[in-house]
Amino acid sequence: MIIDITQTTKIGRVYRAGSEPLKVENVTRYSKSGSEYTTISFSCDVHNMGTHIDVMNPDVVIENERLIGEGIKFDVSHIPNKVIKLKDLDLSLVKEGIYVFFQTNWDQYFEDEEKYNNHPEISIEVIKYLVDKNINMIGIDTLGLGVSKNHGIIDKYLGDHKMYAIENLCNLKNIPNKNFKVYCLPMKIEGLDGYPARILVEF
């Protein structure tokens, strides 16, 4: 079975206060010969998207070998009101080179922007533990792994260690805790420090 855990980027949705949301419009253009044609133009701030990978540096190239790999999931949906710590997790699942996903079920609040913006967070001790285990990337079904200033601190820490955060996932309740394969397919767009991505899980 293949489950799409990618969240659609919605037109006009502001994920990050002050950011420009996705705009999509029909435009008229002209070829060299002067003939007229219509096409669709779109734009948005890089970190104001649905599912995306925060690489934090426009020079980053993610190796092809990392885009398909084994994954595990921590279901932390029963811990909505406090920071998720190491003691909350079955660390026996963690091993080198895997994708690690955190299921909070916060994607169910996507239409309630105020609720969606006030999400659970993963402790920095957990992030450092996973980095020390040399995992592949870390994903979550919220705006980010951290809240407020910790959001940026964690994104930068992961970027510095080339492990990266995958934000705004969905449907994690529909995948198992282990024994699945992840297909992580970032768009190849020059000059970005975050990549919109399609993420599929097979089991």
C-alpha positions as CSV (number, residue, x, y, z in Angstrom):
1,M,0.0,0.0,0.0
2,I,1.2,3.5,-0.8
3,I,0.0,6.5,1.4
4,D,0.6,10.1,0.4
5,I,1.6,12.0,3.6
6,T,2.0,15.3,1.7
7,Q,0.0,18.3,2.7
8,T,-1.4,20.4,-0.1
9,T,-0.2,24.1,-0.2
10,K,-3.4,26.1,-0.1
11,I,-3.8,29.4,-2.1
12,G,-3.8,32.3,0.3
13,R,-2.9,30.3,3.4
14,V,-0.4,32.1,5.7
15,Y,1.6,29.4,7.5
16,R,4.1,31.8,9.0
17,A,3.1,35.3,10.1
18,G,4.3,38.0,7.8
19,S,5.0,35.6,4.9
20,E,3.5,35.9,1.4
21,P,1.1,33.0,0.8
22,L,0.7,31.1,-2.4
23,K,-0.7,33.2,-5.2
24,V,-1.9,31.6,-8.5
25,E,-3.2,33.6,-11.4
26,N,-3.8,33.4,-15.1
27,V,-1.5,35.7,-17.0
28,T,-1.0,36.8,-20.6
29,R,2.4,36.5,-22.1
30,Y,3.9,37.2,-25.5
31,S,6.3,35.1,-27.5
32,K,9.2,36.5,-29.5
33,S,7.0,36.7,-32.6
34,G,4.6,38.8,-30.7
35,S,1.8,36.2,-30.5
36,E,-0.2,36.1,-27.3
37,Y,-0.7,33.1,-25.0
38,T,-2.0,32.5,-21.5
39,T,-0.4,30.5,-18.8
40,I,-0.6,30.2,-15.0
41,S,1.9,32.1,-12.7
42,F,2.4,31.1,-9.1
43,S,4.5,32.5,-6.2
44,C,4.9,32.2,-2.5
45,D,7.5,32.5,0.3
46,V,9.6,29.4,0.5
47,H,8.8,28.6,4.2
48,N,5.2,29.4,3.7
49,M,4.2,26.1,2.0
50,G,2.5,22.8,2.8
51,T,4.9,19.9,3.0
52,H,8.5,21.1,2.5
53,I,12.1,20.3,3.6
54,D,14.0,23.0,5.4
55,V,17.6,22.6,4.2
56,M,18.4,26.1,5.5
57,N,21.1,26.7,2.8
58,P,20.5,27.3,-1.0
59,D,23.7,25.5,-1.8
60,V,22.4,22.2,-0.3
61,V,22.1,19.2,-2.7
62,I,20.4,16.1,-1.1
63,E,22.0,13.0,-2.4
64,N,19.7,10.7,-4.5
65,E,20.5,7.8,-2.1
66,R,18.8,9.6,0.7
67,L,15.5,10.2,-1.1
68,I,14.3,6.6,-0.7
69,G,14.8,4.8,2.6
70,E,13.4,3.0,5.6
71,G,11.3,5.0,8.1
72,I,9.8,4.8,11.6
73,K,7.0,6.7,13.3
74,F,6.6,7.8,16.8
75,D,2.9,8.2,17.7
76,V,2.9,11.1,20.2
77,S,-0.7,12.1,19.6
78,H,-1.5,11.3,23.3
79,I,0.9,14.1,24.4
80,P,-0.7,17.3,23.1
81,N,0.0,19.7,25.9
82,K,3.7,19.2,26.8
83,V,7.1,19.0,25.1
84,I,7.9,15.5,23.8
85,K,11.0,14.1,25.5
86,L,13.2,11.1,25.2
87,K,11.3,9.2,27.9
88,D,8.1,9.4,25.8
89,L,9.7,7.4,22.9
90,D,10.6,3.8,22.1
91,L,14.2,4.5,21.3
92,S,14.8,0.9,20.3
93,L,13.3,1.8,16.9
94,V,16.0,4.3,16.1
95,K,18.9,3.4,13.9
96,E,21.3,5.0,11.5
97,G,20.0,6.3,8.1
98,I,16.3,6.2,8.7
99,Y,13.5,8.7,8.3
100,V,11.9,9.6,11.7
101,F,8.3,10.9,11.7
102,F,6.3,12.3,14.6
103,Q,2.6,11.8,14.5
104,T,0.7,14.4,16.5
105,N,-2.5,14.3,14.5
106,W,-2.3,18.1,14.3
107,D,-3.1,18.0,10.6
108,Q,-6.8,17.4,11.7
109,Y,-6.8,21.1,12.8
110,F,-5.5,22.5,9.5
111,E,-8.8,24.4,8.8
112,D,-8.6,26.0,12.3
113,E,-5.6,28.2,11.8
114,E,-5.3,29.4,15.4
115,K,-5.3,25.8,16.7
116,Y,-2.9,24.6,13.9
117,N,-0.5,27.3,14.8
118,N,-0.4,26.3,18.5
119,H,1.1,22.8,18.1
120,P,3.1,20.3,20.2
121,E,6.8,20.4,19.9
122,I,9.8,18.1,20.1
123,S,12.4,18.8,22.7
124,I,15.9,19.7,21.7
125,E,17.2,16.7,23.6
126,V,15.3,14.4,21.3
127,I,16.6,16.2,18.2
128,K,20.2,16.0,19.4
129,Y,19.7,12.3,20.3
130,L,18.5,11.6,16.7
131,V,21.3,13.6,15.2
132,D,23.8,11.6,17.3
133,K,22.2,8.4,15.9
134,N,22.9,9.7,12.4
135,I,19.3,9.4,11.1
136,N,18.3,10.6,7.7
137,M,15.6,13.3,8.1
138,I,12.9,14.2,10.7
139,G,9.3,14.9,9.8
140,I,6.2,16.1,11.6
141,D,2.5,16.8,10.9
142,T,2.7,20.4,12.3
143,L,4.2,23.7,11.3
144,G,7.6,22.6,12.7
145,L,9.5,20.5,15.2
146,G,9.8,23.4,17.6
147,V,7.6,26.3,18.7
148,S,8.5,30.0,18.6
149,K,12.3,30.5,18.7
150,N,12.9,26.8,19.0
151,H,11.4,26.3,15.5
152,G,14.3,28.1,13.9
153,I,16.9,26.8,16.4
154,I,16.0,23.2,15.5
155,D,15.8,23.8,11.8
156,K,19.3,25.4,11.8
157,Y,20.7,22.6,14.1
158,L,19.4,20.0,11.7
159,G,20.6,21.9,8.7
160,D,24.1,22.3,10.1
161,H,24.2,18.5,10.5
162,K,22.7,17.9,7.1
163,M,19.7,16.0,8.4
164,Y,16.8,18.5,7.8
165,A,13.3,18.9,9.0
166,I,10.2,17.9,6.9
167,E,7.3,20.1,8.0
168,N,3.5,20.0,7.5
169,L,3.0,16.3,6.8
170,C,-0.4,14.7,7.0
171,N,-2.1,11.3,7.2
172,L,0.5,9.8,9.6
173,K,-2.2,8.0,11.4
174,N,-2.6,5.8,8.3
175,I,1.0,4.4,8.3
176,P,2.6,1.9,10.7
177,N,5.2,2.6,13.3
178,K,7.9,0.7,11.5
179,N,8.7,-1.5,8.5
180,F,7.8,1.0,5.8
181,K,9.7,2.7,2.9
182,V,9.8,6.5,2.4
183,Y,9.9,8.2,-1.0
184,C,11.0,11.8,-0.4
185,L,10.8,13.8,-3.7
186,P,11.9,17.4,-3.4
187,M,11.4,19.7,-6.3
188,K,14.7,20.8,-8.0
189,I,14.5,24.6,-7.9
190,E,17.7,26.6,-7.9
191,G,18.4,29.1,-5.1
192,L,16.0,27.9,-2.4
193,D,16.7,27.1,1.3
194,G,13.6,25.0,1.5
195,Y,12.2,22.5,-1.0
196,P,8.5,21.8,-1.6
197,A,8.3,18.0,-1.6
198,R,6.0,15.1,-2.3
199,I,6.4,12.4,0.4
200,L,5.0,8.9,0.0
201,V,5.1,5.9,2.3
202,E,4.9,2.3,1.1
203,F,4.2,-0.7,3.4
